[in-house]
Amino acid sequence: MSETIAGVAIPDSALATGATELVRSAAPPLLYHHSRRVYLFGSLQGRRLGFTADPELLYVGAMFHDLGLTETYRRTDQRFEIDGADEARRYLRSHGIAEADVRKVWEAIALHTTPEIPYHLEPEVALVTAGVETDVLGIAYGELDRADIEAVTAAHPRPDFKRQILAAFTDGFSDRPDTTFGTVNADVLEHFVPGFRHIDFVEVILKSDWPE
């Protein structure tokens, strides 16, 4: 029987169960609980916004979205979001999921730190971002029922979450600082990595090879 939290059913299919097991084996409790909250808050925000997503696809997107911060799945040559998106694509293909659905999940993960754009795409893409924005940034936190928030955080607590997630971000991409160009991730490194300065878009233009 599937588990229900705050009125949201956790998918219990082989696809979803396998995703849970993969993330639990690779991610620390901080990221595991955060990823589950992203699914739950994304689902709750979907109800509020009138977005209906495929629960399995949304669940895989939420569970895999921060895999690029883990030792097992992180790379140093691309954005951490793409690490998780690529692993989700491999995972879904190995389960015979249709390419159109694979693309939705890939985009949901790859774009989850990109403001606005996900809300103009499929519900699975939009609601991974909505869940992340609620849990990390508190966006639309006040739009949710307090009892639902308490049910989610009782099942998946977030003690000292603000400090710990910032530390996880810093550790997750401080060794690939150039990949944060043009992203919110550069803000993290400017706060926590001494001497780091984000790549300036204006300077890139002015110092390009073009003579004028």
C-alpha positions in Angstrom: 0.0 0.0 0.0 1.4 3.4 -0.9 2.3 5.9 1.8 0.4 9.1 2.0 1.7 12.4 3.5 -0.3 15.6 3.6 -2.9 13.9 1.3 -0.2 13.2 -1.3 0.4 9.6 -2.2 4.0 8.5 -2.6 4.2 6.3 -5.8 5.1 2.7 -4.9 5.7 1.3 -8.4 9.0 -0.5 -9.2 10.2 2.7 -10.9 9.5 4.9 -7.9 10.8 2.3 -5.4 14.0 1.9 -7.3 14.5 5.7 -7.4 14.1 5.8 -3.7 16.6 3.1 -3.1 19.1 4.7 -5.5 18.9 8.1 -3.8 19.1 6.6 -0.3 22.2 4.7 -1.2 24.0 7.7 -2.8 22.8 10.8 -0.9 23.1 11.8 2.8 19.9 12.1 4.9 20.0 15.9 4.2 19.5 15.4 0.5 17.2 12.4 0.8 14.7 14.2 3.0 15.0 17.4 0.9 14.2 15.5 -2.2 11.2 13.8 -0.7 9.9 17.2 0.5 10.4 18.6 -3.1 8.1 15.9 -4.4 5.5 16.6 -1.6 5.7 20.4 -1.8 5.7 20.3 -5.6 2.5 18.1 -5.5 0.9 20.5 -3.0 1.8 23.5 -5.1 0.5 21.7 -8.2 -2.9 21.4 -6.5 -2.9 25.1 -5.7 -1.8 26.1 -9.2 -4.1 23.6 -11.1 -1.2 21.7 -12.5 -1.6 17.9 -12.9 1.7 16.0 -13.2 2.4 12.3 -13.7 3.2 11.3 -10.1 5.9 8.8 -11.1 7.7 11.3 -13.3 7.5 14.0 -10.8 8.8 11.7 -8.1 11.8 10.7 -10.1 12.5 14.3 -11.0 12.3 15.3 -7.4 14.4 12.4 -6.1 17.2 12.8 -8.7 17.3 16.6 -8.8 20.3 16.9 -6.4 22.2 13.8 -7.3 24.9 16.0 -8.8 25.8 17.1 -5.3 26.7 13.5 -4.3 30.1 11.8 -4.5 28.7 9.0 -6.6 27.1 11.1 -9.4 29.0 14.4 -9.4 31.3 15.5 -12.2 33.5 18.5 -12.5 33.0 19.5 -16.1 29.3 20.5 -16.1 26.6 22.0 -13.9 25.5 19.9 -11.0 21.9 20.0 -12.3 23.0 18.3 -15.5 24.6 15.5 -13.5 21.3 14.6 -11.9 19.4 15.0 -15.1 21.7 12.7 -17.0 21.5 10.0 -14.3 17.7 10.3 -14.4 17.7 9.9 -18.1 19.8 6.7 -17.8 17.6 5.4 -15.1 14.3 6.0 -16.9 15.6 4.6 -20.2 16.7 1.4 -18.3 13.1 1.0 -17.3 11.7 1.5 -20.8 10.1 4.9 -20.2 9.1 6.7 -23.4 11.6 9.3 -24.7 9.0 12.2 -24.4 8.7 11.4 -20.7 12.4 11.0 -20.2 12.8 14.5 -21.7 10.3 16.0 -19.3 12.3 14.6 -16.3 15.6 15.7 -17.7 14.4 19.2 -18.2 12.7 19.3 -14.8 16.1 18.5 -13.1 18.3 20.6 -15.5 16.1 23.7 -15.1 15.3 23.5 -11.4 17.5 26.5 -10.5 16.4 28.5 -13.5 13.6 31.0 -12.5 10.4 31.4 -14.4 11.1 29.1 -17.4 9.9 25.8 -15.8 6.4 27.3 -15.2 6.0 27.6 -19.0 6.8 23.9 -19.6 5.0 20.7 -18.7 3.7 20.2 -15.1 6.4 17.7 -14.3 9.0 20.4 -15.1 7.2 23.2 -13.3 6.5 21.3 -10.1 10.0 20.1 -9.5 11.0 23.7 -9.5 7.9 24.6 -7.3 8.9 22.0 -4.8 12.5 23.2 -4.7 11.5 26.9 -4.4 9.2 26.1 -1.5 11.7 24.0 0.4 14.8 26.0 -0.2 13.6 29.6 -0.8 10.3 29.6 1.0 8.5 30.8 -2.2 4.7 30.3 -1.9 5.3 28.8 1.6 2.5 31.0 2.9 0.1 29.7 0.2 0.2 26.2 1.7 -2.0 24.9 4.5 -0.1 24.9 7.7 -1.2 21.4 8.6 0.1 20.1 5.3 3.5 21.8 5.9 3.7 20.2 9.4 2.8 16.8 8.0 5.5 17.0 5.4 8.2 18.2 7.9 7.1 15.6 10.4 7.7 12.8 7.9 10.9 14.5 6.5 12.4 16.9 9.1 14.6 19.8 8.1 16.7 20.6 11.2 19.3 23.4 10.6 18.3 23.0 6.9 19.3 26.5 5.7 22.9 26.2 6.9 23.3 22.5 5.9 21.9 22.9 2.4 24.2 25.9 1.7 27.1 23.8 2.9 26.0 21.0 0.5 25.8 23.4 -2.4 29.2 24.8 -1.6 30.8 21.4 -1.4 28.9 20.2 -4.5 30.3 22.8 -6.9 33.3 24.6 -5.4 35.6 22.3 -7.4 33.9 23.4 -10.7 33.4 27.1 -10.2 33.2 28.0 -13.8 30.0 25.9 -14.2 28.2 28.5 -12.0 28.5 31.2 -14.7 25.1 32.8 -15.2 23.4 30.8 -12.4 22.2 31.4 -8.8 25.0 28.9 -7.8 27.6 31.6 -8.2 26.0 33.5 -5.2 26.7 30.5 -3.0 30.4 30.4 -3.9 30.8 34.2 -3.4 29.5 33.8 0.1 31.4 30.7 1.2 34.6 30.4 -1.0 37.2 33.0 -0.1 38.5 34.8 -3.2 35.8 33.6 -5.5 34.3 36.2 -7.9 31.6 35.3 -10.3 32.3 35.5 -14.0 31.0 38.9 -15.1 28.8 38.7 -18.2 29.6 42.4 -19.1 33.4 41.7 -18.9 33.0 38.6 -21.1 31.4 40.7 -23.8 33.9 43.6 -23.5 36.9 41.3 -23.5 35.8 39.0 -26.3 37.8 38.6 -29.5 35.6 41.0 -31.4 37.4 44.3 -32.1 34.2 46.3 -31.4 
